[in-house]
């Protein structure tokens, strides 16, 4: 596992590089709302289709409106685990991926050092949040869907808290979470987020997993 402190654009570039985009790639990117990853990949690939799955309330359809083996690269960033049936969504991603293609996922992951309180913060900010899977469970889910893991990048990421707080559905929730994190900085109860002040700003820690996998067998619809 590597540690990193940087801007969100730094991490986005790292993920785009991890995807190993090629000029001939035909890419499908699955997202909720605007996709920063799609924007980062577009100038580096032949064609990119971005599919906005909607509000992220867990009721989106799993079936993708594309034929088998339509894309050489299928990507998703912090989207898969918000779907109603992530395992079925993975099988569908592999269905539309070419046999010699690959899928690239970015998700939050739990390590042995993760605190159980960490998920509570995410759930307060986003009530649709379920749980952060252990990295072993995330790998097992990808493999069970019919893919072979080619590369895995685990990052302990320190990031500014304000963009994360701004995504809360209610400003009062953001203010409450900010107070909890600042209280921990001052010696209060630990949340697992490991907050600290950097350059006068509140930062906190997440563990991100980047996975690159390739199809190993066909899957039924």
C-alpha positions in Angstrom: 0.0 0.0 0.0 1.2 3.5 -0.8 0.5 6.7 0.9 -0.2 10.0 -0.9 -1.0 13.6 -0.1 -2.2 15.6 -3.1 -5.0 17.3 -4.9 -7.9 15.4 -6.3 -6.6 16.1 -9.8 -3.4 14.3 -8.8 -5.2 11.2 -7.8 -7.4 11.4 -11.0 -4.3 11.5 -13.2 -2.9 8.5 -11.3 -6.1 6.6 -11.9 -6.2 7.6 -15.6 -2.5 6.4 -16.0 -3.4 3.2 -14.1 -6.1 2.4 -16.8 -3.3 2.4 -19.4 -5.4 4.2 -22.1 -4.5 3.6 -25.7 -5.3 5.7 -28.8 -7.4 2.9 -30.3 -9.4 2.2 -27.1 -13.2 2.4 -27.3 -14.2 3.1 -23.7 -17.4 2.8 -21.6 -17.4 4.8 -18.4 -20.2 4.3 -15.8 -20.8 7.1 -13.4 -23.3 9.1 -11.3 -23.5 12.6 -12.7 -20.4 14.2 -14.3 -17.4 11.8 -14.6 -14.0 13.4 -14.0 -12.4 10.1 -15.1 -14.2 10.3 -18.5 -12.9 13.8 -18.9 -9.3 12.6 -18.1 -9.5 9.7 -20.5 -11.2 11.3 -23.4 -8.1 13.0 -25.0 -6.1 9.7 -24.6 -8.5 7.2 -26.3 -10.2 6.7 -29.6 -13.8 7.0 -28.4 -15.5 7.3 -25.0 -19.1 6.8 -24.0 -20.1 8.0 -20.6 -23.3 6.6 -19.0 -24.9 8.6 -16.2 -26.7 6.0 -14.1 -28.9 8.6 -12.4 -29.2 9.8 -8.8 -27.4 6.9 -7.3 -30.4 5.7 -5.2 -29.8 2.0 -5.8 -32.7 1.5 -8.3 -30.8 1.9 -11.5 -31.1 -1.0 -14.1 -28.2 -3.4 -14.4 -28.5 -4.1 -18.1 -26.4 -2.0 -20.4 -27.8 -1.1 -23.8 -24.8 -2.4 -25.7 -23.9 -5.5 -27.5 -21.4 -8.1 -26.3 -17.7 -7.2 -26.5 -18.5 -3.6 -27.6 -15.7 -1.9 -25.7 -12.0 -2.5 -25.1 -12.0 -0.6 -21.8 -14.8 -0.3 -19.2 -14.3 2.0 -16.3 -16.0 3.1 -13.1 -14.9 5.4 -10.3 -16.7 5.2 -6.9 -19.8 4.0 -8.6 -19.9 0.2 -8.6 -20.6 -0.2 -4.8 -23.5 2.3 -5.0 -25.4 0.2 -7.5 -28.3 -2.0 -6.3 -26.5 -5.2 -7.4 -22.7 -4.6 -7.8 -22.1 -8.3 -8.7 -24.6 -8.2 -11.5 -23.3 -4.9 -12.7 -19.8 -6.4 -12.8 -21.0 -9.3 -14.9 -22.6 -6.8 -17.3 -19.4 -4.7 -17.5 -17.6 -7.9 -18.4 -20.2 -8.8 -21.0 -19.7 -5.6 -22.9 -15.9 -5.9 -22.6 -13.9 -7.5 -25.3 -12.1 -10.8 -24.5 -8.7 -9.0 -24.9 -10.0 -5.8 -23.1 -10.0 -4.8 -19.5 -12.1 -3.3 -16.8 -10.8 -0.7 -14.4 -12.4 0.1 -11.0 -11.8 2.6 -8.4 -13.5 2.1 -5.0 -13.1 2.8 -1.3 -11.6 -0.3 0.4 -11.2 -1.4 4.0 -7.9 -2.6 5.3 -7.1 -4.3 8.6 -6.3 -0.9 10.0 -9.7 0.6 9.1 -12.0 1.7 11.9 -15.6 0.5 12.1 -16.6 4.1 12.8 -15.3 5.2 9.4 -18.4 3.9 7.5 -20.6 5.7 9.9 -19.2 9.0 8.7 -19.8 8.0 5.1 -23.4 7.0 5.9 -24.2 10.3 7.6 -22.9 12.2 4.6 -24.7 9.9 2.1 -27.6 7.7 3.4 -27.4 5.5 0.4 -23.8 4.4 1.4 -23.7 0.7 2.4 -20.3 -0.3 3.7 -16.7 -0.2 2.7 -15.7 -3.7 1.7 -12.4 -5.3 2.9 -10.0 -5.3 -0.1 -10.1 -9.1 -0.1 -13.9 -9.1 -0.6 -13.6 -6.5 -3.4 -11.0 -8.7 -5.2 -13.2 -11.8 -4.6 -16.3 -10.1 -6.1 -14.4 -9.2 -9.3 -13.0 -12.7 -9.6 -16.4 -14.3 -9.0 -17.9 -12.2 -11.8 -15.5 -13.9 -14.2 -12.4 -11.6 -14.3 -8.7 -12.1 -13.6 -7.1 -9.3 -11.6 -4.1 -8.0 -13.5 -3.0 -5.1 -11.3 -4.0 -3.7 -7.9 -3.1 -0.3 -6.5 -3.9 0.5 -2.9 -3.6 4.1 -1.8 -3.9 5.6 1.6 -5.1 9.0 0.5 -5.0 12.2 2.5 -7.4 14.7 0.8 -9.1 18.0 1.6 -12.3 17.5 3.6 -14.3 20.4 2.1 -15.0 18.8 -1.4 -16.2 15.7 0.4 -18.3 17.7 2.8 -19.8 19.7 0.0 -21.3 16.5 -1.5 -23.5 16.1 1.6 -27.2 16.3 0.9 -27.7 18.9 3.5 -25.4 21.7 4.6 -26.3 21.0 8.2 -25.0 17.5 7.8 -21.7 18.8 6.4 -21.4 21.2 9.4 -22.0 18.3 11.8 -19.4 16.2 10.2 -16.9 19.0 10.1 -17.4 19.5 13.8 -16.8 15.8 14.5 -13.6 15.8 12.5 -12.3 19.0 14.1 -13.1 17.6 17.5 -10.9 14.6 16.7 -8.1 16.9 15.7 -8.4 18.4 19.1 -8.1 15.0 20.8 -11.8 14.0 20.7 -13.2 10.5 19.8 -11.5 8.8 17.0 -13.5 8.2 13.8 -11.0 6.3 11.7 -10.7 9.2 9.3 -7.4 10.4 10.8 -8.2 14.1 10.3 -5.5 16.8 10.6 -4.9 20.4 9.7 -2.6 21.0 6.7 -1.9 24.6 5.6 -4.9 25.8 7.7 -7.3 23.4 6.0 -9.0 20.3 7.3 -7.8 17.1 5.6 -8.8 13.4 6.3 -7.8 10.0 5.1 -9.4 7.4 2.9 -8.2 4.1 1.5 -8.7 3.8 -2.3 -8.3 0.6 -4.4 -7.6 0.7 -8.1 -8.2 -2.6 -9.8 -7.5 -3.6 -13.4 -9.0 -6.9 -14.5 -9.6 -8.9 -17.7 -12.4 -11.2 -18.7 -11.7 -14.9 -18.4 -14.9 -16.5 -19.6 -18.3 -15.5 -21.2 -21.2 -14.7 -18.9 -24.9 -15.2 -19.4 -27.1 -12.1 -19.5 
